[in-house]
């Protein structure tokens, strides 16, 4: 019997299961949608809806709670600053589950879990590219070029070939 069993265990211990959930919710926040098995999608939907409802209250305490779950500041900031304001008028139902077919290898049902409202800019703050004006190539110092040239010469000196060693021996014998 399954009395008082609220979650599915997915054949994992508690730490591995929590890590799986964190990774899937993080991917959902970063990309806006994920494709996973039907049972995982149902569990992730429960967790993601709770986290998004917490993120709607933009306080330092909620950011710290979310950081405790995710462990990454850029994911927390994108969740609180971009995704949560999209759902300011809703109290629940932030994600939807759609069928995505069957997995080819083992014929498992796949589901697409996605946010109901996707912001115009999705992703984390680290994933954004800086404008080309601000990114400038650093000039190569002359010292580093000189060091590379010296390093090549030392490598050539340290590793004599077998032919070079054999010719040196012959030349010494011929002299005597």
VOVOPA-300405 format. One record per residue: z, x, y of N, C-alpha, C in turn. Coordinates in steps of 0.02 Angstrom, whole numbers, padded with zeros to 5 digits, always signed. Layout:
N
ZXYZXYZXY
...
END
This chain:
176
+00000+00041-00059+00000+00000+00000+00000+00043+00062
-00026+00015+00116-00032+00052+00178+00015+00025+00231
+00075+00013+00214+00123-00013+00263+00138+00040+00315
+00137+00020+00378+00157+00061+00435+00115+00125+00442
+00054+00123+00418+00008+00179+00427-00040+00159+00482
-00036+00192+00539-00075+00171+00597-00140+00210+00605
-00142+00271+00581-00203+00311+00591-00231+00333+00525
-00295+00350+00526-00327+00378+00467-00316+00453+00468
-00308+00482+00409-00290+00553+00405-00350+00599+00399
-00407+00574+00379-00468+00614+00374-00460+00676+00330
-00416+00672+00280-00405+00727+00233-00387+00792+00268
-00347+00787+00321-00325+00845+00360-00251+00840+00372
-00219+00898+00383-00149+00896+00403-00146+00878+00477
-00086+00868+00503-00079+00840+00571-00108+00885+00625
-00100+00951+00619-00126+00996+00671-00202+00997+00671
-00232+00998+00613-00305+00998+00609-00334+00932+00634
-00300+00877+00619-00322+00811+00641-00317+00806+00717
-00263+00830+00746-00256+00829+00819-00309+00872+00853
-00323+00930+00823-00375+00974+00850-00443+00941+00847
-00457+00906+00793-00519+00869+00786-00525+00816+00841
-00473+00779+00851-00473+00726+00902-00482+00756+00972
-00447+00810+00986-00453+00842+01052-00524+00865+01064
-00554+00896+01014-00622+00921+01021-00673+00865+01031
-00665+00810+00995-00712+00755+01002-00704+00720+01069
-00642+00710+01092-00631+00679+01158-00657+00724+01213
-00647+00790+01206-00672+00837+01255-00748+00834+01259
-00781+00830+01201-00854+00824+01201-00877+00759+01233
-00839+00706+01222-00856+00641+01253-00851+00646+01328
-00800+00680+01353-00792+00687+01426-00846+00732+01455
-00864+00786+01419-00913+00833+01445-00984+00805+01444
-01002+00769+01391-01071+00748+01382-01084+00674+01394
-01032+00633+01394-01040+00562+01406-01051+00522+01343
-01073+00553+01289-01081+00519+01225-01081+00570+01169
-01059+00548+01109-01059+00591+01050-01083+00550+00991
-01110+00584+00941-01129+00552+00879-01084+00580+00824
-01048+00536+00790-01002+00556+00738-00998+00501+00686
-00957+00510+00635-00952+00458+00584-00918+00397+00612
-00927+00341+00578-00901+00277+00603-00825+00277+00609
-00791+00303+00558-00717+00303+00559-00690+00348+00614
-00720+00407+00623-00698+00452+00677-00711+00421+00745
-00766+00386+00752-00782+00354+00816-00731+00301+00833
-00708+00263+00783-00658+00212+00796-00591+00242+00818
-00571+00297+00787-00509+00331+00807-00515+00362+00876
-00572+00394+00889-00583+00426+00954-00586+00374+01010
-00613+00316+00996-00615+00262+01045-00545+00243+01067
-00499+00237+01019-00429+00221+01036-00400+00273+01083
-00409+00336+01065-00380+00391+01104-00413+00397+01172
-00479+00394+01174-00516+00402+01237-00499+00347+01287
-00492+00285+01263-00475+00231+01308-00406+00241+01339
-00359+00265+01299-00292+00278+01325-00293+00334+01377
-00331+00387+01362-00334+00444+01408-00368+00426+01474
-00422+00387+01470-00457+00368+01532-00413+00321+01574
-00375+00278+01541-00330+00235+01580-00274+00275+01613
-00252+00329+01581-00203+00373+01614-00235+00410+01672
-00298+00431+01664-00332+00471+01716-00347+00430+01778
-00346+00364+01773-00360+00323+01832-00306+00331+01885
-00245+00347+01865-00190+00360+01912-00193+00434+01929
-00218+00451+01987-00229+00520+02006-00165+00549+02037
-00121+00574+01995-00061+00609+02019-00055+00676+01984
-00013+00717+02009-00002+00782+01978+00027+00775+01908
+00070+00725+01900+00101+00715+01834+00049+00695+01782
+00002+00652+01800-00049+00633+01751-00096+00691+01737
-00111+00731+01788-00153+00789+01775-00118+00837+01727
-00053+00845+01734-00016+00889+01688-00015+00860+01617
-00008+00795+01610-00010+00763+01544-00078+00773+01512
-00130+00763+01551-00198+00772+01524-00212+00845+01507
-00185+00890+01548-00194+00961+01532-00157+00980+01468
-00101+00947+01456-00065+00959+01394-00107+00937+01334
-00145+00884+01341-00187+00861+01287-00249+00905+01279
-00286+00917+01334-00349+00953+01330-00340+01028+01328
-00295+01055+01369-00286+01127+01372-00336+01162+01417
-00379+01124+01450-00429+01153+01494-00430+01115+01560
-00423+01152+01614-00417+01122+01680-00483+01091+01703
-00540+01122+01686-00604+01096+01709-00619+01028+01678
-00599+01017+01615-00610+00952+01583-00566+00899+01616
-00503+00917+01630-00457+00870+01663-00483+00851+01732
-00506+00900+01770-00530+00886+01837-00592+00842+01836
-00638+00855+01790-00698+00813+01787-00680+00742+01763
-00630+00736+01719-00609+00669+01697-00577+00630+01754
-00533+00662+01791-00497+00627+01844-00541+00616+01906
-00582+00665+01923-00621+00661+01985-00688+00625+01978
-00718+00626+01918-00784+00597+01910-00785+00534+01867
-00753+00537+01810-00759+00482+01762-00712+00425+01778
-00649+00439+01791-00599+00386+01804-00616+00343+01865
-00642+00370+01920-00660+00325+01976-00715+00275+01959
-00757+00290+01911-00808+00243+01890-00778+00179+01860
-00718+00186+01830-00686+00131+01795-00628+00101+01836
-00629+00108+01901-00573+00084+01941-00565+00008+01938
-00620-00028+01924-00616-00101+01921-00600-00128+01852
-00600-00086+01801-00587-00108+01732-00518-00086+01709
-00489-00125+01663-00425-00106+01635-00431-00079+01564
-00485-00095+01529-00495-00071+01461-00570-00073+01446
-00587-00051+01386-00657-00052+01366-00699+00000+01400
-00675+00061+01401-00710+00114+01436-00765+00146+01393
-00761+00136+01327-00809+00165+01281-00839+00111+01237
-00899+00125+01210-00932+00079+01164-00954+00117+01102
-00957+00081+01047-00981+00110+00984-01045+00074+00964
-01097+00114+00950-01161+00087+00927-01179+00121+00862
-01215+00086+00818-01237+00116+00756-01292+00167+00771
-01289+00224+00735-01339+00276+00745-01376+00293+00681
-01369+00252+00630-01405+00264+00568-01361+00296+00515
-01394+00328+00467-01359+00360+00412-01371+00435+00415
-01320+00474+00395-01326+00546+00393-01370+00565+00334
-01412+00613+00343-01461+00631+00292-01430+00661+00230
-01380+00702+00237-01352+00738+00179-01313+00694+00132
-01267+00654+00158-01222+00616+00115-01225+00540+00127
-01273+00517+00167-01284+00446+00178-01224+00411+00210
-01186+00447+00251-01129+00418+00287-01153+00382+00349
-01120+00327+00366-01137+00291+00427-01119+00332+00488
-01166+00340+00533-01154+00375+00596-01151+00325+00652
-01110+00340+00701-01102+00297+00759-01106+00339+00822
-01133+00308+00875-01136+00341+00940-01082+00311+00984
-01035+00354+01003-00981+00334+01047-00999+00358+01117
-01001+00312+01165-01021+00331+01232-00979+00294+01284
-00977+00322+01343-00943+00291+01399-00985+00232+01423
-00953+00177+01443-00991+00119+01466-01024+00132+01533
-00990+00167+01578-01020+00187+01642-01020+00263+01644
-01079+00290+01647-01085+00363+01650-01095+00383+01723
-01054+00428+01749-01063+00449+01819-01128+00486+01828
-01151+00490+01889-01215+00523+01903-01212+00597+01885
-01156+00629+01897-01148+00699+01877-01097+00701+01821
-01119+00718+01762-01075+00722+01704-01068+00796+01685
-01014+00813+01652-01002+00881+01631-00942+00910+01667
-00923+00969+01645-00866+01001+01675-00886+01041+01736
-00836+01063+01773-00850+01101+01833-00877+01170+01816
-00858+01198+01759-00883+01264+01740-00957+01261+01720
-00978+01205+01694-01047+01199+01670-01097+01195+01726
-01076+01178+01786-01122+01173+01842-01145+01243+01863
-01209+01247+01878-01237+01310+01901-01230+01316+01976
-01217+01376+01999-01211+01388+02070-01281+01391+02100
-01287+01373+02164-01352+01377+02196-01379+01448+02195
-01445+01455+02196-01477+01520+02190-01461+01565+02250
-01445+01535+02308-01430+01575+02367-01365+01614+02358
-01316+01583+02327-01251+01615+02321-01250+01668+02266
-01291+01658+02214-01293+01706+02159-01340+01762+02179
-01312+01820+02189-01352+01878+02208-01341+01933+02157
-01394+01969+02141-01387+02024+02094-01351+02082+02127
-01307+02111+02089-01270+02168+02115-01315+02230+02112
-01316+02270+02165-01357+02330+02162-01327+02380+02112
-01371+02412+02074-01349+02461+02024-01332+02525+02060
-01272+02550+02049-01251+02611+02081-01286+02671+02050
-01298+02722+02090-01333+02782+02065-01290+02818+02014
-01225+02813+02021-01180+02849+01976-01188+02821+01905
-01194+02755+01898-01200+02727+01831-01265+02747+01798
-01319+02753+01837-01383+02775+01810-01377+02848+01787
-01344+02889+01827-01335+02959+01809-01291+02965+01746
-01239+02924+01740-01196+02926+01681-01235+02907+01619
-01280+02858+01624-01320+02838+01566-01366+02895+01544
-01395+02930+01593-01439+02986+01576-01400+03042+01542
-01341+03057+01567-01299+03109+01537-01278+03088+01466
-01263+03025+01457-01243+03000+01392-01300+03007+01342
-01361+02995+01362-01418+03003+01317-01427+03076+01297
-01417+03121+01344-01424+03192+01328-01370+03215+01279
-01309+03192+01289-01255+03212+01245-01265+03184+01174
-01292+03125+01169-01305+03097+01103-01358+03139+01068
-01409+03162+01104-01461+03203+01074-01432+03270+01051
-01385+03299+01088-01356+03362+01070-01310+03356+01010
-01275+03302+01003-01225+03295+00950-01255+03284+00881
-01315+03257+00877-01343+03239+00812-01406+03279+00798
-01399+03342+00774-01459+03380+00756-01488+03354+00690
-01553+03359+00684-01585+03334+00623-01579+03386+00568
-01595+03366+00507-01591+03411+00449-01643+03467+00455
-01701+03450+00483-01753+03501+00491-01731+03556+00538
-01697+03537+00592-01674+03586+00641-01622+03632+00610
-01578+03607+00568-01528+03649+00535-01561+03696+00486
-01611+03672+00449-01646+03714+00400-01685+03770+00434
-01717+03757+00491-01755+03809+00526-01709+03861+00555
-01649+03843+00577-01602+03892+00603-01579+03939+00548
-01568+03914+00488-01547+03956+00433-01602+04006+00414
-01664+03983+00412-01719+04025+00394-01728+04080+00446
-01722+04065+00509-01732+04114+00562-01680+04168+00558
-01618+04153+00539-01566+04204+00533-01581+04250+00473
-01606+04224+00419-01622+04264+00360-01681+04311+00374
-01729+04287+00410-01788+04328+00426-01769+04387+00471
-01720+04379+00513-01698+04433+00557-01667+04489+00518
-01629+04474+00467-01596+04526+00428-01647+04560+00386
END
